[in-house]
Amino acid sequence: MKTTMNPNVEYVVKNGKRTAVILPLAEYEALLEDLDDFGVIASRKDEPTIPLAQVKRRLKKHGAVRR
């Protein structure tokens, strides 16, 4: 069983087996945010890619890049 090196994580143990985990709220929220990001990535996997140069031109055109 893989263990964590994070001292802020606690495990709930039942009958000698880990059944749940307790972690700081900030870590939990960060994990939820990551999960949401992965969902967005998965939903967009079949979209065509845009070359970096084209993205830079669009950003510059709309004032998002100062160079």
N, C-alpha and C positions, 0 to 999 in steps of 0.2 A: 504494500500500500504506500503510495507516494505521500510524503509529509511536506508541510510548508515550513519555511524558515521565518515566516512572519510571526513575531511574538504577540501581535494583536489578535490573532485568530485563536478561537477556542472551539473545541469539539464537544458535542453532546454524545455521550457514550451510553449505549444500552446493551446489556448482556455482553459487555466486552467489545462491542463493535461500534464504530463511529456511525451515527445515524443522522447527524445534522452538524452545521457549522455556525458559529457566531462570529461575525466580523464587524469592524467599525462601519458606521453608516456611510461615510465618505467612500470607503472601498466598495461597498455594495452598490452605491450610485454609480461609481466609475465602471463597475462591471456591467451594469444595466446599459450605460451609455455605449460601451464597447459592443454589447450584444445588438443594440439598435443599429450601430454602424455596420456590423456584419450583415444585418438584415438588408440594409440599403445596398450594400455591395452585391449581395446575392441577387437582389431584385434587378440590378442594373447590369448583370454579367453579360447579357446578350446585346447590349447597346454598342453601337460602333464607337471606336476610339477616335480621339481628336489629337492631331499632332501638337506637340508642345509649342512650336512656333506659332501655330494658329491661335492657341489659347492666349499666348503672350500678346499677340496683335489685338485680340478682342479686349483683353484687360487694359491695354494701353489706350485703345480707342475710347473706352468708357471711363478713363481717368483712374483706374485702379492701380496703375503702375506709373511711377513718376519718372522713369528713365527716358 
